[in-house]
Structure formats: C-alpha cells, structure tokens
Amino acid sequence: MKCTAREWLRVTTVLFMAGAIPAMVVPNATLLEKLLEKYMDEDGEWWTAKHRGKRAVTQDELQSILDLHNKLRSQVYPTASNMQYMTWDIELERAAESWAEACLWQHGPASLLSSVGQNLGAHWGRYRPPAYHVQAWYDEVKDFSYPYEHECNPYCPFRCSGSVCSHYTQVVWATSNRVGCAVNLCHNMNIWGQIWPKAVYMVCNYSPKGNWWGHAPYKHGQPCSACPPSFGGGCRENLCYKEGSDNYYAPQEEETNEIEGQQSEVHDTHVHTRSDNSNRNEVISTQQMSQFVSCEVKLRDQCKGTTCNRYECPAGCLSSTAKVIGSVHYDMHSSICRAAIHYGIIDNDGGWVDITRQGRKLYFMYSSRNGVESVSKYQSANSFTVSKVTVQAVTCETTVEQLCPFHKPASHCPRVYCPRDCMQANPHYARVIGTRFYSDVSSICRAAVHAGVVRNHGGYVDVMPVDKRKAYKASFQNGISSESLQNPTGGKAFRVFAVM
C-alpha cells in the first residue's frame, strides 16, 4: 500500500457498528504520508522493542496517551458542552495488545468490533512515542467541518472534506470516555501490500463506540453545560468529570451527541445508523489486490506474492530518469511504470498496470517508444511483461469459472463492476461457497458482498483466482449465507479484493 527509513505510513480507521455493522474509512498511502509529513524521521535508526513486562505499554506511555487525548478533547473548536473526561481501561488495553501481537494491518477481532471503536497506526525508523499517532489522528481536524444545528436537516452530515477525518472525530467523540492502547514491534508486516521488515504497530480501542451517522462528535455550547447527570456537575478543564474517575469510571448512561433527529436512511457508504441491522456479522475487507508505486519503483523492489501483480502508477513518469531495460520483455530492474508507458499500456497521466513474471530471458533489446528510451542488456536475467487492466460489467450470477479460469503461474482477471441488489439474487443461481476463499463456481458479486468488499449497491471488485482448496467453510456475513464444501481432490478457488 516501498519504504525507506524516511517514509511513514499511518492509517487510522474507526470501526463502529449498529448491532455488528462497522463504518470504515481507509485512505491511500500517499495521503497518509502527507498527513504525517511533520512526524517523519529524516534519517532515523531502527526502533527496538522495549521490554514491557505485564503491560502492553509502559506507565509513562499510558499516561502520555491519556493526557494527550484529554488535552485535545478539551480544546476542540467550536467548544463542546458535553465532552467527557477520558480514562484508561485495562480490558481495552489487553484487547489492543492481543490484536497488536497478531501483526495484521486490519481491524479486529470481529467479535470486539461490535462494541468498540479502533484506531490503528504504524511507522518505522527511529523510536517515536505512541502519542505521536494520537496527535496525527487529531490533526485530521483540518478536513472536518463541525455540523451546526442549522445544517442538520434532516440529519447531520458526515462533514469531511478530505478522504479521512473520522479518525479525528473518534478522538474527540464526547461519549467515548474510555481508551486502551498497545504497541508492538512486528517483523515483516504486510502494510498496504508492502512488507515492512520492522513495523511499530499501535492499536487503540475506544468505548463506547462513536461516529454514528446523524450525530455530531459532540454538542456545541459552553463547556460542561450539558454533562450527563451521573457526573454530578463536575468539570475539569472543559471536560465533564467525576471525582475518582482518574483511575476508572464506568458511566451509568450513554449519550449519542445527537443534534437533531436521527436519519431514516443511510446516504453514506462509510457510516451507518444504530437502527440499521440488515447486515449483521459484517466483515469489511481491508485487503487490496493492487498497490500504488512511484515512477522509480522497480519490479524487483516489490513483493512477490500473488497479490503483487497489479499496480497503480502516478502521473508524470515520462520525466523520470528511471531505467527501462528491454522491449516487450523487461528486466526485473526496470521501472514498472515507465515500462508500462514504453509498451503503451498507460500514458503520462498514469493508471493501472498488470504484471506477469516470465522467468529468465537470455538478453533484452533496446527500443524507443512512446517517449521512453529503453536500454539493452546482453546477459540473462528474470523478466516480466505488462498488460492493461480491463474493466468488465458482470451480472449477479457471473462466476470466476466463466470469467477467467485459473491458469498457472497467475491469472489476470478484468476488474469487475458488480450491479446493485445482488443480495436479492436467487441463491440457487448465484451461489456463494466458502468464506474468504470461494469456490470458482460461486457468484463473484455475491461473494464480494459476503466478504465485505462491496455493499449491496454494487461497485468495483478485483478478483484473483487461486488453486487447490480442499475445503470451503460456510458462514453468514453481510446478509448472505455461504455454503460449505468438501473437495478432497483440491478444487479451483478465488479471492475478492477491494478497489481503493
């Protein structure tokens, strides 16, 4: 989703559910790097894990995380009338520690996400205090416009001008009054499709959950003028405060920060109302089949897994000096994007490229095409070819077996556009067999809804056929029941990925 010690990547995605429905915002890596630009290390050294004993974070780290949360919450603009003092929760910390140790760049576990919000952050390089992630989450305030009462007809919109700001709103969500965080050093962690040798991974869990559609993050007004009665009128530095809550406080009531009546219909694909229970057990996929690369990135620099065959190139690669070696077949040391321009797959505006590894070639020929001059090489080396990423509209009944059967070493399927209302398709004609891995006789679009890659209103899906799945597990996710299947001979399968 290409890293040096100068590059930081941080994503904070807040998951909140009605029943078990999460709301998710996953920005791309380029945007995240811009958000964290002021926190980058210029030439840092590897951060080394500290011995943490029985705690997920040290006492000093705990206090700094908590103090910064409360400081930022007390200083919101416009002022908040019901912002609650936040306390540390040991159980949330333990849950965060358990998830951080899994070293998975996604939210979880699913059983927890029905009741808490979760922010994630990662970096590499010199040691940085965990509070840096908290500050970066809050800094998304620049993309947020507070929804005043006169703007809430018939509901309060999710006022975010950029790709992300729900991370900020979780930090300042008035009724989220408990937090627990953990930090772990993860070796060879997969982040946005890239393998980070040493990633410092931070997980923060929040309770009660927030970011409900139809609600502002807090009520505007004089500080502490709208605190819940359970606080007994206590106020500390603009925050609703109850004596003794420095250690632990479990409120007797929960508010929702509602400014005006809750909406009757969801108009945003990322945020859901409390009353929307149609997609219980929803599991949102954060995995992508493709990855964004710069003009200078060589194929040799990238990962070698089956999801590393689709790339997004930026604009302006014609002016890059990155080498292209060969014609038609390119040496692995060639720039991916400039090779794609050379072959005519994309132009200087950038775009998507599929890569196929071709094994060793004895030599590579020079040519000048489309404004890119390649060089020759008269010695054997591993090679690759480039091809266009096509898009194809399908029906709810279309299967991978029909669209693009599995062929070794890898299959490039077109990017699929799924129609609306595939949840309502006849399950006898549009079967879903499996969970996460699906039989290739399954409906592509219904499998994508089941996996949480798209919702029932349709959208784009990446498909990757794979081989030899001897068993498929049944499950109920997102309103669709999948089937189980035992196949001792090892049948064809596929996975679906989100298009970001």
Protein Blocks (a to p, Z undefined) as FASTA:
>chain_A
ZZafkbccddddddddehjaccdddddfklmmmmmmmmpcfbbcddddddehjafbdfkl
mmmmmmmmmmmmmmgccddfkbccddddfklmmmmmmmmmnopacdddfklmmmpccddd
ddedjdddfklmmmmmmmmmmmpccddfklmcfbdcdddfblbfklmmmmmgmklmbdcd
dddddehiaeehiacfbacdddddddddehiehiafbdcddehklgcfklnopaeehiac
dehilmoccdfbdcehiabdcdfbdcbfkbccfklmklghiacdfbdfbdcddfklcfkl
pccbfklmbccddehklmpcbdcedehiacfkbcfklmmmmnomacfkopadddddebja
fbdcdddeehiacdddddddddddddddddddddfkbcfklmopcddfbdcdddddddeh
klmpcfklmccedehiacfkbcfklmmmmnomacfkopaddddddehifbdcdddeehia
cdddddfkopadddddddZZ
